[in-house]
Amino acid sequence: MIPFNQPAITGKEEFYIKEAIQKNHLSGDGFFTKKCSAWLEDQFSASKALLTTSCTHALEMAAMLAGIKEGDEVIMPSYTFVSTANAFVIRGAKIVFVDVRPDTMNIDESLIEAAITEKTKAIVPVHYAGVACEMNEIMNIATRHDLIVIEDAAQGVMSKYQDRYLGTIGHFGCYSFHETKNYNCGEGGALLINDERFIERAEIIREKGTNRTRFFRGQVDKYSWVDIGSSYLPSELNAAFLYAQLEQATVINDHRLECWNAYRQELDVLRIGGQIELPHVPEDCTHNAHMFYLKVKNLEQRTALIGYLKSKNIHTVFHYVPLHSSSAGLEFGQMIGEDRFTTSESEKLIRLPLFYKLTLEQVKEVTNEIKQFFNKQ
Ligand SMILES: *Cc1c(COP(=O)(O)O)cnc(C)c1O
């Protein structure tokens, strides 16, 4: 059986977790949390990285820091995970969905400006499959209209747009270390703060609305409740696990890219034959092989292909049901402009197995079965 995903294990996770236990400090912001945030800051040249319990929580923090309140509007693609929208909805925002580009499945930057109103507060580009959105254009629009940009870089850790890492370009960047992502600790995430004005408040919000972080640095002599907040810091056990993964990030990344390139090469014959479409990575983007997907003719053919592969013990999946047509999406948001590609393109997309322990032989097995399927069409 070839599963769709297996969480990466690099070998040192248990060793670091034992070390965390021996240090007698299991709550957040200990030795391993500091190691992880320093690694993220050094590796990506980020001014501040705060570990969180998930990307969902990093997005929630960003929504608070951006000052999102009742009635504000936030622009994002409809083709994304629910958390991208939920983080803003729980602050009272109305979600304004914009269509995606069919080539990358990222928000169509040329449609953003038409969706801006006096109530717009933020834009949330989602770097789908770890391939960057058109960040130059998006940042220019944000500057012109004085908007905050929050990158949902859940899938984009280690990816770049031009010479900058995803998550470090907008005011905020949100990473996920969920087990389905490239580098993981089961459940985890990080908030990157690229505008230094927000750092102090971010530390407070993450520590239940207290100035505990400043207290530990000796900047105040007692800590107290000073702002809204919640508990967004992961335990040291999670951070210890994560550190083992970050140390091996290049090794994991290289292997994923090797599998990704093998998929692309093996399936190119079907693309040339006009039977499938393959992912497009624009010139300016260096991706992290978070996902390998292909697009078939329509929903019916996708269902047939998933069923065929399942009968060969190969597990593949699809996502997302566009948010603007889901029941909560209808209640909390609205698509502005035409749904030209979001629904139709999402129905054609199928994701192939891609994980750290996947072998090139398994890639070949998957692609051979896909070729078999199309030979019979
Ligand atoms: C995985 C994912 C999230 C949520 O990440 P968690 O760490 O599970 O909260 C948010 N947005 C996108 C685009 C994702 O892929």
The ligand as an ORCA input file, in Angstrom:
! r2SCAN-3c Opt
* xyz 0 1
  C      -2.452     23.262      6.869
  C      -2.944     24.605      6.541
  C      -3.421     25.479      7.521
  C      -3.623     25.076      8.974
  O      -2.482     24.636      9.594
  P      -2.591     24.037     11.090
  O      -1.171     24.068     11.555
  O      -3.139     22.663     10.954
  O      -3.458     24.918     11.875
  C      -3.789     26.759      7.160
  N      -3.723     27.162      5.877
  C      -3.292     26.354      4.901
  C      -3.225     26.857      3.503
  C      -2.902     25.038      5.195
  O      -2.490     24.238      4.217
*
